[in-house]
Amino acid sequence: MPTNHNKLKHEAVLAEGPSRIEKMGFLQLLKSQFLCQLVIGYVFLVSGLIVNLLQVCTLPLWPINKQLARRINCRLGYSITSQMVALLEWWSGTECVLYSDPESAVHYGKESAIVVLNHNFEIDFLCGWTFCERFGVLGSSKVLAKKELAYIPLIGWMWYFLEIVFCKRKWEEDRTTVAQSLQNLRDYPENYWFLLHCEGTRFTEKKHQISMQVAESKGLPKLKHHLLPRTKGFCMTVQNLRGAVTAVYDSTLNFRNNEAPTLLGLLNGKKYHADLYVRRIPLESIPEDETECSAWLHKLYQEKDQFQEEYSQTGRFPGPTVSVPRRPWALLNWLCWTCLLTFPLVGLLGRVASTGSSTTILSTVALCGAASVGVRWMIGQTEINKGSSYGNKGAPMNNN
């Protein structure tokens, strides 16, 4: 059982003596320091703006060689997103374990696929990115995102060049624009994973209560660990990508010991323990008819609910685990940006200190403070209480 394993691991750490415990405590304390977090935020912001600028420079290439422009933007996008993966894998040391059929796992990263993720945690998107990274498709990964995210600096601007599919969550407006965006991906030059949160918003008890009222009104089985999936977005994705992608990856994420991970916790160096269960479902086995496809998705979420219930009782998902080690590229990218951008900063701070000018010093402090506020603001956008209004008082109880 995982609890016994953790107990033995803890006893092994204690057996190694107080020196290791003191070292671990010092590293944890160091990671939580404002100065370290300020450097991380500075590197992410400045490198992100540089990448955004480079992406703008690819605009003249699109009408000449669209596929080359796409490949370049995949690499540039990777340079940003892999920093967040490095934050999870290398800075916080979060463990990510994959449960899957080994025969299915051989396909991961070698084909384009639609990935259906549950939406329960603040960093579930980042865990999805982590497995994209481990199978080499992080730079080309896609999502169906709400339109407001397109205006968030760095990530939203980067997504524009990666041809991310944005929606307003208004079906009559999205029907044409989302379909066209999906059609544009049919000739994408690299394998990609299209990540979908079919529930449409993160799970909260209030939203779950509203969602189950919808289930009761529609005669659908109630779910314990999920909201009802919004079927129209999934069916449209399958319809428009059929023939371009070969499978659906049903992915169910949970964290051990009832952990409630946050992006701020990762920034503070807190270690979490993620488990992800993935099933590969050939796309040809999914019905083409929209009504049948919707019923298929509801059945899928009933099965996902059973997997989560089993996890809550046993502490593990069904089936074997698949060893997928961390790749060094996210860390190397992060270190390169850190070295490239930190040395000039240190030199600048040295010159500022030597001048002794109170105005210059105050300006520098204000700039650093603004960078910190900017990073904290972007982190705030991932918090569960910043989710959509779905399930709130006055919000419509449809579940398309």
C-alpha atoms as one frame of an Amber mdcrd trajectory, in Angstrom:
protein
   0.000   0.000   0.000   1.262   3.563  -0.696   0.900   4.520   2.987   3.293
   1.734   4.057   5.716   2.737   1.325   5.699   6.345   2.519   6.227   5.205
   6.107   9.233   3.085   5.146  10.642   5.927   3.077  10.247   8.309   6.014
  11.979   5.859   8.349  14.835   5.524   5.851  15.308   9.283   5.836  15.389
   9.352   9.631  17.925   6.528   9.643  20.315   8.599   7.564  20.681  10.966
  10.471  19.860  14.596  11.215  22.289  15.978   8.624  20.059  15.067   5.695
  16.968  16.343   7.491  18.728  19.635   8.206  19.841  19.841   4.564  16.320
  19.180   3.316  14.999  21.822   5.693  17.571  24.344   4.499  16.734  23.717
   0.833  13.037  24.073   1.551  13.695  27.314   3.410  15.864  28.603   0.554
  13.191  27.867  -2.046  10.594  29.769  -0.061  12.705  32.934   0.096  11.389
  35.997  -1.708  14.701  36.619  -3.487  14.697  33.150  -5.110  11.093  33.544
  -6.172  11.860  37.012  -7.517  14.648  35.609  -9.708  12.320  32.860 -11.006
   9.644  35.425 -11.784  12.135  37.775 -13.426  13.553  35.039 -15.658  10.085
  33.817 -16.654   8.757  37.295 -17.449  11.769  38.566 -19.378  12.392  35.340
 -21.281   8.677  35.152 -22.084   8.661  38.657 -23.527  11.751  37.848 -25.586
  10.058  34.712 -26.926   6.877  36.674 -27.696   8.980  39.171 -29.653  10.676
  36.361 -31.579   7.266  34.909 -32.353   6.171  38.241 -33.794   9.256  38.101
 -36.011   7.942  34.849 -37.529   4.853  36.586 -38.946   6.464  37.370 -42.352
   7.394  33.671 -42.658   3.811  32.377 -42.435   2.720  33.237 -45.992   6.036
  31.950 -47.364   6.442  28.667 -45.455   3.660  28.043 -42.933   4.966  24.663
 -41.816   8.425  26.046 -41.033   6.843  28.907 -39.089   4.827  26.361 -37.120
   7.909  24.302 -36.273   9.802  27.399 -35.138   6.893  28.475 -32.936   6.745
  24.999 -31.388  10.343  25.435 -30.216   9.748  28.974 -29.031   6.614  27.929
 -27.161   8.522  25.074 -25.558  11.029  27.596 -24.233   8.252  29.168 -22.140
   6.095  26.208 -21.108   9.052  24.000 -20.207  10.059  26.535 -17.558   6.792
  25.814 -15.742   7.363  22.088 -16.125  10.866  22.548 -14.676   9.284  24.403
 -11.751   7.152  21.335 -11.005   9.664  18.572 -11.773  12.980  20.070 -10.702
  12.302  22.986  -8.359   9.523  21.446  -6.253  10.589  17.860  -6.983   6.985
  16.774  -7.471   6.712  13.081  -8.301   4.563  12.131 -11.309   3.611   8.480
 -11.732   1.889   7.150 -14.856  -0.562   4.235 -14.688  -1.212   2.770 -18.118
  -1.238  -0.353 -20.244   2.346  -0.844 -21.535   0.981  -1.794 -24.962  -0.780
   1.568 -25.146   2.175   3.502 -23.733   4.332   2.643 -26.760   2.066   4.928
 -28.825   2.411   7.956 -26.545   4.346  10.736 -28.226   4.317   8.942 -31.585
   0.825   9.986 -32.671  -1.516  12.949 -32.457  -4.279  12.453 -29.904  -7.116
  14.094 -27.996  -6.445  14.010 -24.241  -9.475  14.125 -21.917  -8.438  15.367
 -18.458 -10.437  15.779 -15.265 -10.443  19.305 -13.832 -10.116  19.119 -10.043
  -6.844  20.837  -9.161  -5.133  24.180  -9.647  -2.131  22.570 -11.327  -3.851
  19.832 -13.324  -2.976  21.698 -16.533   0.667  21.682 -15.466   0.618  17.940
 -14.778  -0.806  17.499 -18.279   2.085  19.574 -19.645   4.540  17.468 -17.649
   3.465  14.276 -19.370   3.473  16.087 -22.708   7.098  16.955 -21.963   8.042
  13.412 -21.002   6.711  12.129 -24.314   8.207  14.963 -26.362   5.048  16.808
 -27.452   5.047  19.777 -25.070   5.979  22.386 -27.661   3.172  21.317 -29.991
   0.491  20.596 -27.364  -2.881  22.312 -27.821  -5.822  23.181 -25.584  -9.369
  24.438 -25.887  -9.169  27.584 -23.759 -11.520  30.367 -22.797 -11.056  33.531
 -24.828 -10.016  35.619 -21.811  -6.767  33.666 -21.516  -5.628  35.009 -24.889
  -5.036  38.404 -23.255  -2.806  37.135 -20.435   0.795  38.200 -21.182   3.378
  35.604 -22.171   1.248  32.424 -22.081  -1.788  33.856 -23.867   0.317  35.664
 -26.445   2.414  32.549 -27.005  -0.760  30.481 -27.509  -1.847  32.755 -30.338
   1.193  31.703 -32.389   0.732  28.050 -31.401  -2.788  28.149 -32.900  -4.513
  27.365 -29.629  -8.292  27.050 -30.000 -10.073  29.803 -28.063 -13.786  29.840
 -27.277 -16.266  32.228 -25.642 -18.346  29.394 -24.136 -21.317  30.631 -26.134
 -22.271  27.823 -28.467 -23.816  29.915 -31.222 -20.670  32.062 -31.448 -18.214
  29.189 -30.969 -19.787  26.792 -33.441 -18.097  28.346 -36.491 -14.892  29.800
 -35.020 -13.907  26.699 -33.024 -14.632  24.387 -35.966 -12.450  26.511 -38.240
  -9.601  26.578 -35.688  -9.760  22.798 -35.388  -9.772  22.363 -39.156  -6.591
  24.461 -39.317  -4.832  21.816 -37.193  -5.490  18.973 -39.623  -2.255  19.604
 -41.536  -0.119  20.363 -38.472   3.467  19.238 -39.212   4.216  17.622 -35.833
   2.509  15.184 -33.489   0.435  17.028 -30.909  -1.846  16.335 -27.978  -5.075
  18.324 -27.846  -5.861  18.668 -24.114  -9.554  18.931 -23.212 -11.189  19.621
 -19.856 -14.681  18.480 -20.833 -16.172  19.579 -17.512 -15.586  23.163 -18.635
 -14.528  24.434 -15.222 -12.736  23.212 -12.116 -14.570  21.027  -9.628 -15.949
  22.695  -6.500 -18.654  21.434  -4.163 -20.976  24.251  -5.190 -20.514  23.578
  -8.900 -20.882  19.845  -8.290 -24.235  20.367  -6.566 -25.540  22.394  -9.518
 -24.145  19.890 -12.013 -25.863  16.972 -10.296 -29.154  18.881 -10.407 -28.650
  19.028 -14.168 -27.915  15.271 -14.197 -31.121  14.564 -12.312 -33.183  16.749
 -14.648 -31.751  14.927 -17.682 -32.036  11.443 -16.224 -28.264  10.908 -16.190
 -26.376   8.910 -13.539 -24.898  11.170 -10.867 -21.149  11.512 -10.519 -19.323
  11.714  -7.206 -15.914  13.074  -8.241 -16.649  14.944 -11.485 -18.984  17.482
 -13.005 -21.078  16.428 -15.980 -19.025  16.758 -19.175 -20.007  19.378 -21.732
 -20.419  17.173 -24.738 -20.684  19.629 -27.633 -17.057  20.765 -27.434 -15.810
  17.186 -27.311 -18.030  16.043 -30.186 -16.962  19.008 -32.308 -13.293  18.254
 -31.609 -13.676  14.588 -32.553 -15.660  15.493 -35.666 -13.115  18.025 -36.959
  -9.955  16.109 -36.028 -11.123  12.658 -37.117  -8.511  11.357 -39.530  -5.890
  13.815 -38.221  -5.626  12.265 -34.743  -5.628   8.537 -34.118  -6.743   8.124
 -30.507  -8.337   9.595 -27.402  -6.325   9.376 -24.186  -8.703   9.185 -21.234
  -6.623  10.676 -18.409  -7.606  10.774 -14.734  -5.405  12.701 -12.284  -5.232
  12.559  -8.506  -2.801  13.411  -5.725  -1.775  11.203  -2.855  -2.696  11.803
   0.772  -5.498  14.225  -0.201  -2.968  16.857  -1.245  -4.399  20.132  -2.562
  -1.574  21.382  -4.813  -1.272  25.018  -5.871   1.028  26.882  -8.206   2.107
  29.083  -5.314   3.025  25.933  -3.397   5.253  24.850  -6.304   6.913  28.266
  -6.291   7.616  27.791  -2.590   9.298  24.479  -3.392   6.581  22.261  -1.942
   6.703  18.683  -3.194   3.532  16.915  -4.298   2.813  13.362  -5.469   0.742
  13.077  -8.641  -0.740   9.900 -10.094  -2.166   9.863 -13.625  -4.163   6.995
 -15.113  -4.280   6.941 -18.917  -6.290   4.706 -21.253  -5.731   4.784 -24.999
  -8.984   4.556 -26.997  -8.728   4.331 -30.810 -10.656   7.185 -32.387 -12.481
   4.867 -34.793 -14.239   3.264 -31.818 -15.943   6.576 -30.944 -19.339   7.098
 -32.649 -19.554   9.711 -35.382 -23.195  10.592 -34.673 -23.352  13.542 -32.249
 -26.039  12.004 -30.030 -24.187   8.703 -29.778 -20.885  10.540 -29.235 -22.451
  12.504 -26.357 -23.717   9.292 -24.763 -20.248   7.770 -25.190 -18.650  10.714
 -23.343 -21.138  10.475 -20.462 -20.306   6.785 -20.126 -16.596   7.644 -20.154
 -17.079  10.025 -17.219 -19.021   7.405 -15.296 -16.003   5.128 -15.699 -13.639
   7.958 -14.693 -15.737   8.422 -11.565 -15.281   4.750 -10.715 -11.505   5.095
 -11.146 -11.470   8.060  -8.759 -13.560   6.171  -6.229 -11.153   3.235  -6.398
  -8.243   5.633  -5.911  -9.881   7.200  -2.851 -10.265   3.748  -1.304  -6.977
   2.079  -2.296  -4.584   4.951  -2.977  -3.820   3.780  -6.505  -5.327   3.482
  -9.958  -5.928   0.100 -11.647  -3.231  -1.547 -13.700   0.558  -1.299 -13.781
   2.743   1.804 -13.642   4.879   2.819 -16.603   8.344   4.227 -16.023   8.662
   7.591 -17.786  11.756   9.389 -16.438  12.196  13.129 -16.456  13.974  14.509
 -19.491  16.783  17.041 -18.904  15.721  19.526 -21.596  13.270  21.531 -19.495
  15.891  21.984 -16.794  18.620  22.895 -19.291  16.363  25.442 -20.965  15.546
  26.960 -17.584  19.206  27.116 -16.524  20.226  28.700 -19.834  17.642  31.444
 -19.501  18.589  31.966 -15.852  22.287  32.364 -16.655  21.607  34.545 -19.689
  19.329  36.942 -17.821  20.684  36.880 -14.257  24.278  37.933 -14.977  23.248
  41.264 -16.583  20.824  41.815 -13.702  23.546  41.287 -11.110  25.805  43.694
 -12.983  23.022  46.284 -13.131  22.297  45.956  -9.417  26.002  46.330  -8.698
  26.170  49.566 -10.665  23.008  50.824  -8.975  24.459  50.120  -5.542  27.754
  51.838  -6.421  26.034  55.036  -7.567  24.361  55.517  -4.229  21.520  57.401
  -5.928  18.354  57.015  -3.868  16.199  57.649  -6.948  17.888  54.879  -8.926
  17.702  52.457  -6.011  14.016  53.189  -5.411  13.294  52.757  -9.127  15.035
  49.373  -9.124  13.120  48.255  -6.038   9.871  49.403  -7.629  10.700  47.458
 -10.821  11.421  44.302  -8.829   8.204  44.778  -6.885   6.235  45.182 -10.103
   7.764  41.960 -11.464   6.770  40.134  -8.277   3.214  41.486  -8.427   2.983
  40.480 -12.093   4.025  36.904 -11.366   1.646  36.651  -8.411  -1.175  38.000
 -10.601  -0.568  35.311 -13.233  -0.461  32.680 -10.487  -3.767  34.035  -9.208
  -5.409  33.279 -12.543  -4.934  29.545 -11.870  -6.668  29.562  -8.493  -9.872
  27.578  -8.252 -11.859  30.565  -7.016 -10.915  32.378 -10.235 -12.707  29.787
 -12.361 -15.754  30.365 -14.523 -19.154  31.337 -13.132 -20.573  27.937 -14.024
 -22.508  26.665 -11.013 -22.683  30.044  -9.307 -25.939  31.694  -8.389 -27.614
  33.085 -11.434 -25.474  31.116 -13.907 -27.434  29.044 -16.417 -27.603  25.349
 -15.621 -27.034  24.040 -19.116 -24.502  21.372 -19.752 -23.875  21.378 -23.464
